Amino acid sequence: MTRSDHDEKVKIAITHGDFNGISYEIIIKALNDTRMLDLFTPVLYGLPKVMGYHRKNMKLNDFNYHVVDHAGQVAAQKVNVISMSNEELKIEFGQQSKTAGQMALKALEAAIADIKKGKVDVMVTAPINKAGIHSEEFPFAGHTEYLTQRFHADDSLMLLVADQLRVATVTNHIPVKEIAAQLTADLIFKKLSILNASLQKDFLIDRPKIAVLGLNPHAGDNGLIGSEEKEIIQKALDRAEKEGILAFGPFPTDGFFGMGAYRNYDAVLGMYHDQVLVPFKLMAVEKGVNYTAGLPYVRTSPDHGTAYEIAGKFEASEESMRQALYLAVDIFRNRQKWDEMNANPLAFGQEEKNNRYSASDSEVDSLAD
């Protein structure tokens, strides 16, 4: 953490993503409400000329921004833009471009360097085109894997958030045919541990309750449709119980979401990407946020991609970007509170805390029946 004074606004590093997509549109739309500047100080790692192009074409002449060379020049109550290049770059809406990929990576590298030095507090990443950015310098499937390595984290977790709905995945961006082979009880337990810790520290939930989904239809139907539930997932659940993690399941995905059982839990852990992202995006509509749990720094992102099909039409909704900005600030503040509460447990009131845990245990028992 770089600040302990809760009255000082959080500095948000915003990486501009792929400029041939909708990134600049949603960033400008989200920050065009000047009330946002009362909540945090935005620092966009991007291209001032591309910013100006969008401002003109979106007919937002009253939208102002402050161009700086480095984070030390950032001003409060302004939209700050750290220039990644002063070259004239060709914008080709909806097209994959090597130049756009290079500029997206340059912004990521600059923001990472600044957040490590404490010049900014949190990071919000606009969408990238994975094929466009892929290179020797970026041999990753996406932001999650890249940031996990760059921040030297042992592991991380892709956690999608929309209000009280939170879903996470054991495996990330891998082919469906490889999912079963990659699942192990150790991997599932590791992801459960990251999720449990994040719910406590990042969302300040005392005794989080986590639902775990099966891999196969009907959660294997007692081994008739697959054995992963009994041989792998249940072992992870048994270990979690021994470690004091409140994890339940494995549940069949269709009935779990169809009957609304997700409402009884603080988060849901699925085995693979589409298993939880399909129902999540149906329910979250346009306000979902992608959060990378387990990193030493806070990183959020809109839960959508570059949207090449509507790029340049200025039809994109900025709501997911707005919610990503809000969530980054909330988690940063929650981590500060968590650190304060756990710096001296007696000062916080351990007896009162234990009483709350006891009440929560009774509630969990009734939900689990």
PATOR-657766 format. One record per residue (C-alpha): residue in three letters; x, y, z; residue number from 1. Coordinates in pm, whole numbers, plus 32768, in hexadecimal, padded with zeros to 4 digits. Example, Ala and Ser with C-alpha at 12.3 -4.5 7.8 and 13.67 -1.06 7.14 Angstrom:
BEGIN
ALA, 84CE, 7E3E, 830C, 1;
SER, 8557, 7F96, 82CA, 2;
% end
This chain:
BEGIN
MET, 8000, 8000, 8000, 1;
THR, 807D, 815A, 7FAC, 2;
ARG, 7F8E, 8226, 8083, 3;
SER, 7EFD, 8212, 81DE, 4;
ASP, 7E39, 8358, 81D2, 5;
HIS, 7CD6, 8301, 816D, 6;
ASP, 7C8F, 846A, 8113, 7;
GLU, 7D89, 8468, 7FF5, 8;
LYS, 7CF7, 83FB, 7EAA, 9;
VAL, 7D6A, 82B7, 7E0D, 10;
LYS, 7E39, 82D6, 7CD0, 11;
ILE, 7DB9, 81E6, 7BC7, 12;
ALA, 7EA0, 817A, 7AAF, 13;
ILE, 7DC6, 8138, 797D, 14;
THR, 7E6E, 8082, 785D, 15;
HIS, 7DD5, 80DE, 770E, 16;
GLY, 7DC1, 7F7E, 767C, 17;
ASP, 7D8E, 7F50, 7506, 18;
PHE, 7D4B, 80A1, 7463, 19;
ASN, 7C9C, 7FFB, 733C, 20;
GLY, 7B8A, 7F83, 7426, 21;
ILE, 7A9E, 8039, 7511, 22;
SER, 7B9D, 8086, 7622, 23;
TYR, 7BB9, 81FE, 75F1, 24;
GLU, 7A43, 821F, 75C5, 25;
ILE, 79ED, 8177, 7710, 26;
ILE, 7B09, 8225, 77CB, 27;
ILE, 7A9B, 837E, 7755, 28;
LYS, 792B, 8336, 7797, 29;
ALA, 7977, 82B6, 78F7, 30;
LEU, 7A54, 83E0, 794F, 31;
ASN, 797B, 84E8, 78A8, 32;
ASP, 78B3, 8501, 79E9, 33;
THR, 7988, 85F8, 7AAF, 34;
ARG, 78FD, 856F, 7BF6, 35;
MET, 79E1, 8444, 7BBE, 36;
LEU, 7B0A, 8527, 7C03, 37;
ASP, 7A8B, 8559, 7D67, 38;
LEU, 7AB5, 83E3, 7DA3, 39;
PHE, 7C0A, 839F, 7D0A, 40;
THR, 7D1C, 842C, 7C2C, 41;
PRO, 7D24, 8382, 7AD6, 42;
VAL, 7E75, 834E, 7A2E, 43;
LEU, 7E4E, 82CB, 78CC, 44;
TYR, 7F7B, 8225, 782D, 45;
GLY, 7F23, 826A, 76C5, 46;
LEU, 7F35, 8342, 758F, 47;
PRO, 7ECE, 84B2, 75A4, 48;
LYS, 7E94, 84CD, 742C, 49;
VAL, 7DAE, 839E, 742E, 50;
MET, 7CFE, 8438, 755A, 51;
GLY, 7CCB, 8579, 7496, 52;
TYR, 7C4B, 84BC, 7367, 53;
HIS, 7B41, 8410, 7439, 54;
ARG, 7AE0, 854E, 74F0, 55;
LYS, 7AA2, 85FC, 73A3, 56;
ASN, 79DF, 84DF, 7306, 57;
MET, 7910, 84AA, 7440, 58;
LYS, 78C3, 8621, 7441, 59;
LEU, 793C, 8644, 75A8, 60;
ASN, 79FA, 8789, 7586, 61;
ASP, 79C6, 87D8, 76F7, 62;
PHE, 7A83, 869C, 775B, 63;
ASN, 7BDC, 8711, 77CB, 64;
TYR, 7D17, 864E, 781A, 65;
HIS, 7E6F, 86A0, 789C, 66;
VAL, 7F97, 8614, 77D5, 67;
VAL, 80CD, 85C4, 78A3, 68;
ASP, 8219, 8517, 786A, 69;
HIS, 8220, 8449, 79A8, 70;
ALA, 8156, 83F8, 7AE1, 71;
GLY, 820A, 8500, 7BAD, 72;
GLN, 8155, 860D, 7AE6, 73;
VAL, 7FF7, 8585, 7B27, 74;
ALA, 7EFB, 868B, 7B9D, 75;
ALA, 7DCD, 8657, 7C7B, 76;
GLN, 7C6E, 86A2, 7BF9, 77;
LYS, 7CE3, 865F, 7A95, 78;
VAL, 7CE3, 8540, 799E, 79;
ASN, 7E59, 8507, 7977, 80;
VAL, 7EEF, 8467, 7840, 81;
ILE, 8053, 83E2, 7847, 82;
SER, 80BD, 83DF, 76DB, 83;
MET, 8137, 8292, 7651, 84;
SER, 8185, 832D, 74FE, 85;
ASN, 8168, 8476, 7444, 86;
GLU, 816E, 83CD, 72EF, 87;
GLU, 804D, 83DF, 71FA, 88;
LEU, 7FB6, 8285, 721C, 89;
LYS, 7EAF, 8204, 712D, 90;
ILE, 7D6C, 819C, 71D3, 91;
GLU, 7CC5, 8076, 7124, 92;
PHE, 7B88, 8030, 71E5, 93;
GLY, 7B36, 7EBF, 71FD, 94;
GLN, 7C86, 7E4F, 7171, 95;
GLN, 7D98, 7D8A, 7219, 96;
SER, 7EDA, 7E51, 720B, 97;
LYS, 803E, 7E0A, 7275, 98;
THR, 806E, 7F7B, 72C8, 99;
ALA, 7F38, 7F7B, 73A7, 100;
GLY, 7FBD, 7E49, 7458, 101;
GLN, 8111, 7EE8, 748E, 102;
MET, 8074, 8026, 751C, 103;
ALA, 7F94, 7F58, 7602, 104;
LEU, 80C3, 7E9E, 768A, 105;
LYS, 8189, 7FE1, 76B4, 106;
ALA, 8072, 8071, 778A, 107;
LEU, 8063, 7F37, 7860, 108;
GLU, 81DA, 7F39, 789C, 109;
ALA, 81DA, 80AA, 78FC, 110;
ALA, 80B4, 8083, 79EB, 111;
ILE, 8150, 7F51, 7A90, 112;
ALA, 8297, 800B, 7AC6, 113;
ASP, 81DF, 8130, 7B67, 114;
ILE, 8100, 805E, 7C48, 115;
LYS, 8231, 7FA1, 7CC8, 116;
LYS, 82D8, 80EF, 7D1A, 117;
GLY, 81A0, 8169, 7DCF, 118;
LYS, 815D, 8282, 7CD8, 119;
VAL, 7FFE, 81FD, 7C9B, 120;
ASP, 7F28, 8124, 7D7E, 121;
VAL, 7E55, 803A, 7CAC, 122;
MET, 7E35, 7FCB, 7B43, 123;
VAL, 7D07, 7FB9, 7A5A, 124;
THR, 7D50, 7F1B, 790A, 125;
ALA, 7C86, 7F63, 77D2, 126;
PRO, 7C50, 7E3C, 76E4, 127;
ILE, 7D69, 7DB7, 760B, 128;
ASN, 7D60, 7CE0, 74D3, 129;
LYS, 7E16, 7BA4, 753D, 130;
ALA, 7E8A, 7B4D, 73DE, 131;
GLY, 7EFC, 7CB1, 739C, 132;
ILE, 7FCC, 7CCF, 74D8, 133;
HIS, 8059, 7B6E, 74D1, 134;
SER, 81D2, 7B75, 749D, 135;
GLU, 831A, 7B04, 7536, 136;
GLU, 82E9, 7C12, 763C, 137;
PHE, 817F, 7BAA, 767B, 138;
PRO, 8162, 7A2E, 7653, 139;
PHE, 802B, 7A22, 772D, 140;
ALA, 7EBB, 79CD, 76FE, 141;
GLY, 7E4E, 7B15, 7799, 142;
HIS, 7E7A, 7C20, 78A4, 143;
THR, 7E49, 7B2B, 79C5, 144;
GLU, 7F6D, 7A4B, 796E, 145;
TYR, 804D, 7B71, 790E, 146;
LEU, 8012, 7C35, 7A4F, 147;
THR, 803C, 7AFE, 7B27, 148;
GLN, 819D, 7AD5, 7AA1, 149;
ARG, 81F8, 7C47, 7A9E, 150;
PHE, 818C, 7C73, 7C08, 151;
HIS, 8241, 7B32, 7C6D, 152;
ALA, 8108, 7A9A, 7D07, 153;
ASP, 8108, 7927, 7D56, 154;
ASP, 7FB3, 790C, 7CB3, 155;
SER, 7E7E, 79DD, 7C6F, 156;
LEU, 7D0B, 79B6, 7C36, 157;
MET, 7C22, 7A49, 7B33, 158;
LEU, 7AFB, 7ACE, 7BFB, 159;
LEU, 79CE, 7B6B, 7B4F, 160;
VAL, 7906, 7C5E, 7C24, 161;
ALA, 77B2, 7D04, 7BFD, 162;
ASP, 7722, 7D88, 7D44, 163;
GLN, 76FC, 7C55, 7E25, 164;
LEU, 7731, 7B5A, 7D0B, 165;
ARG, 7897, 7AD7, 7D00, 166;
VAL, 7910, 79B6, 7C28, 167;
ALA, 7A70, 792E, 7BFD, 168;
THR, 7B1B, 7825, 7B2A, 169;
VAL, 7C14, 7713, 7B7A, 170;
THR, 7C9B, 7711, 7A14, 171;
ASN, 7CB0, 7849, 793D, 172;
HIS, 7CE6, 7868, 77C8, 173;
ILE, 7D29, 7703, 775A, 174;
PRO, 7C84, 7621, 7655, 175;
VAL, 7B56, 7561, 76D5, 176;
LYS, 7BF8, 7414, 767A, 177;
GLU, 7D11, 745B, 7774, 178;
ILE, 7C3B, 74B9, 78A1, 179;
ALA, 7C0D, 7360, 793F, 180;
ALA, 7D7D, 730A, 791D, 181;
GLN, 7DE6, 744A, 79D0, 182;
LEU, 7CFB, 7423, 7AF8, 183;
THR, 7D9A, 73A2, 7C38, 184;
ALA, 7D2C, 73AE, 7DA2, 185;
ASP, 7E5D, 7485, 7DF1, 186;
LEU, 7E08, 7582, 7CE1, 187;
ILE, 7C9C, 759E, 7D4E, 188;
PHE, 7D03, 75C9, 7EBA, 189;
LYS, 7E00, 76D5, 7E59, 190;
LYS, 7CF5, 7799, 7D9E, 191;
LEU, 7C02, 776A, 7EC1, 192;
SER, 7D09, 77F6, 7FAE, 193;
ILE, 7D45, 7929, 7ED3, 194;
LEU, 7BCF, 7963, 7EB4, 195;
ASN, 7B92, 793E, 8028, 196;
ALA, 7CAE, 7A2D, 807D, 197;
SER, 7C34, 7B2B, 7F7D, 198;
LEU, 7AD0, 7B25, 8001, 199;
GLN, 7B57, 7B6E, 815C, 200;
LYS, 7C5B, 7C75, 8107, 201;
ASP, 7BD5, 7D17, 7FC9, 202;
PHE, 7A60, 7D07, 8017, 203;
LEU, 7A71, 7D01, 8197, 204;
ILE, 7993, 7BCD, 81BB, 205;
ASP, 79DB, 7B28, 830C, 206;
ARG, 797B, 79BF, 82C1, 207;
PRO, 794A, 79A2, 8149, 208;
LYS, 7878, 7883, 80C5, 209;
ILE, 78F1, 77F8, 7F79, 210;
ALA, 782F, 7716, 7E8D, 211;
VAL, 78FD, 7629, 7DB5, 212;
LEU, 7873, 75A7, 7C6C, 213;
GLY, 78A8, 744F, 7BD7, 214;
LEU, 7953, 7415, 7A8B, 215;
ASN, 7860, 7325, 79E5, 216;
PRO, 76EA, 733F, 799E, 217;
HIS, 7620, 72FD, 7ADC, 218;
ALA, 776B, 7313, 7B9B, 219;
GLY, 77C4, 71B9, 7B1D, 220;
ASP, 767B, 7119, 7B8E, 221;
ASN, 772D, 703E, 7C92, 222;
GLY, 7836, 6FD4, 7B99, 223;
LEU, 774D, 6F79, 7A79, 224;
ILE, 77B5, 70A6, 79A7, 225;
GLY, 7915, 70DA, 7A2C, 226;
SER, 79F2, 709C, 7B57, 227;
GLU, 7A9D, 71EF, 7B85, 228;
GLU, 79A3, 725E, 7C8C, 229;
LYS, 79EC, 7139, 7D75, 230;
GLU, 7B5B, 7104, 7D28, 231;
ILE, 7BD5, 726C, 7D0D, 232;
ILE, 7ADE, 737C, 7D72, 233;
GLN, 7A64, 72D3, 7EB0, 234;
LYS, 7BCA, 72A4, 7F26, 235;
ALA, 7C03, 7419, 7F03, 236;
LEU, 7AC3, 745E, 7FC6, 237;
ASP, 7B2C, 7371, 80DC, 238;
ARG, 7C7B, 741E, 80FA, 239;
ALA, 7BD1, 7573, 80FC, 240;
GLU, 7AF5, 7504, 821C, 241;
LYS, 7C27, 749D, 82E5, 242;
GLU, 7CBE, 75F5, 82A3, 243;
GLY, 7B85, 76A8, 831A, 244;
ILE, 7B11, 771A, 81C1, 245;
LEU, 7996, 7712, 819D, 246;
ALA, 797C, 766E, 8047, 247;
PHE, 784F, 75A0, 7FD9, 248;
GLY, 7800, 74C2, 7EAD, 249;
PRO, 7845, 744B, 7DAC, 250;
PHE, 7701, 74CF, 7D15, 251;
PRO, 7677, 7492, 7BB6, 252;
THR, 7699, 75D8, 7AF8, 253;
ASP, 7546, 75E6, 7A4C, 254;
GLY, 7472, 75B2, 7B83, 255;
PHE, 7554, 7686, 7C5B, 256;
PHE, 7528, 77BF, 7B87, 257;
GLY, 73CF, 7768, 7B03, 258;
MET, 733A, 7748, 7C5F, 259;
GLY, 73EF, 787A, 7CE4, 260;
ALA, 74C1, 77BB, 7DE3, 261;
TYR, 75E4, 78A8, 7DA1, 262;
ARG, 7530, 79AA, 7E77, 263;
ASN, 7582, 78DC, 7FAF, 264;
TYR, 76FA, 7900, 7F81, 265;
ASP, 77FB, 7A15, 7F80, 266;
ALA, 78A8, 7988, 7E4C, 267;
VAL, 789C, 7867, 7D55, 268;
LEU, 79CC, 77A5, 7CDD, 269;
GLY, 79A7, 76FC, 7B8A, 270;
MET, 7A93, 760E, 7ADF, 271;
TYR, 7AB3, 76C6, 7993, 272;
HIS, 7A7A, 7814, 78E8, 273;
ASP, 7927, 77F7, 783C, 274;
GLN, 788F, 772C, 7958, 275;
VAL, 7871, 7866, 7A2C, 276;
LEU, 78A2, 7984, 7937, 277;
VAL, 7770, 792E, 7864, 278;
PRO, 7678, 7943, 7989, 279;
PHE, 773B, 7A68, 7A1B, 280;
LYS, 7723, 7B3C, 78E1, 281;
LEU, 75B4, 7AEB, 78B9, 282;
MET, 756E, 7B6B, 7A18, 283;
ALA, 7670, 7C84, 7A2B, 284;
VAL, 75FD, 7D1A, 78DF, 285;
GLU, 76EA, 7E42, 78AB, 286;
LYS, 7775, 7E7B, 7A09, 287;
GLY, 7859, 7D4F, 7A3E, 288;
VAL, 79C3, 7D7E, 7AAA, 289;
ASN, 7AEB, 7C96, 7A81, 290;
TYR, 7BC5, 7C9B, 7BBA, 291;
THR, 7D0F, 7BE1, 7BDD, 292;
ALA, 7D18, 7B5D, 7D41, 293;
GLY, 7E5D, 7AF0, 7DE2, 294;
LEU, 7F3C, 7C06, 7D5D, 295;
PRO, 7FFC, 7CF5, 7E41, 296;
TYR, 7F5A, 7E19, 7D87, 297;
VAL, 7DEF, 7E58, 7D2B, 298;
ARG, 7D97, 7E20, 7BBE, 299;
THR, 7C3B, 7E30, 7B28, 300;
SER, 7BB7, 7E3C, 79C5, 301;
PRO, 7A6E, 7E4E, 790A, 302;
ASP, 79E9, 7CEE, 78D9, 303;
HIS, 79D9, 7D12, 775C, 304;
GLY, 7ACD, 7D18, 763D, 305;
THR, 7B2F, 7E0E, 752E, 306;
ALA, 79D5, 7DF7, 7489, 307;
TYR, 7A64, 7E28, 732D, 308;
GLU, 7908, 7DFE, 7297, 309;
ILE, 7892, 7F4B, 7329, 310;
ALA, 79DF, 8004, 733E, 311;
GLY, 79C8, 8161, 72AD, 312;
LYS, 784C, 8164, 72B4, 313;
PHE, 784B, 8203, 740F, 314;
GLU, 7739, 8117, 7486, 315;
ALA, 77FE, 806C, 759C, 316;
SER, 7789, 8077, 7705, 317;
GLU, 7884, 80FF, 77FF, 318;
GLU, 77D7, 8062, 792B, 319;
SER, 78C7, 7F3E, 7952, 320;
MET, 79F1, 802B, 7945, 321;
ARG, 794C, 8110, 7A43, 322;
GLN, 790E, 7FEA, 7B2D, 323;
ALA, 7A78, 7F75, 7AFF, 324;
LEU, 7AF0, 80CB, 7B74, 325;
TYR, 7A06, 80C6, 7CA1, 326;
LEU, 7A68, 7F64, 7D04, 327;
ALA, 7BDD, 7FB0, 7CEF, 328;
VAL, 7BAF, 80CC, 7DE9, 329;
ASP, 7AD0, 7FFB, 7ECC, 330;
ILE, 7BC7, 7EDA, 7EDD, 331;
PHE, 7CEB, 7FC4, 7F1B, 332;
ARG, 7C2F, 805F, 8040, 333;
ASN, 7BC4, 7F09, 80BF, 334;
ARG, 7D2C, 7E93, 80C1, 335;
GLN, 7D8B, 7FC3, 818E, 336;
LYS, 7C77, 7F74, 8289, 337;
TRP, 7CDE, 7E06, 8293, 338;
ASP, 7E46, 7E60, 82DC, 339;
GLU, 7DD9, 7F4B, 83F2, 340;
MET, 7CF0, 7E4A, 848E, 341;
ASN, 7DF8, 7D3A, 8488, 342;
ALA, 7F1F, 7E0E, 84F4, 343;
ASN, 7EA3, 7DF0, 865C, 344;
PRO, 7D87, 7CF3, 8680, 345;
LEU, 7D4F, 7D4D, 87EF, 346;
ALA, 7D16, 7EB8, 8797, 347;
PHE, 7C13, 7E4E, 869A, 348;
GLY, 7B5C, 7D84, 87A1, 349;
GLN, 7BA7, 7C14, 877A, 350;
GLU, 7A90, 7BA9, 8864, 351;
GLU, 798C, 7C67, 879A, 352;
LYS, 7A1E, 7BD8, 865A, 353;
ASN, 7A03, 7A75, 86E1, 354;
ASN, 7899, 7AB2, 8740, 355;
ARG, 784D, 7B1A, 85DC, 356;
TYR, 78F7, 79E1, 8558, 357;
SER, 7823, 790B, 863D, 358;
ALA, 76E5, 79A9, 85B7, 359;
SER, 775F, 7977, 8454, 360;
ASP, 779E, 7806, 8493, 361;
SER, 7631, 77D2, 84EF, 362;
GLU, 75C6, 7883, 83B5, 363;
VAL, 76AF, 77AA, 82E1, 364;
ASP, 7624, 766B, 8379, 365;
SER, 74C3, 76CF, 8319, 366;
LEU, 7527, 7728, 81B5, 367;
ALA, 75EA, 75E8, 8185, 368;
ASP, 74C9, 7504, 81F0, 369;
% end
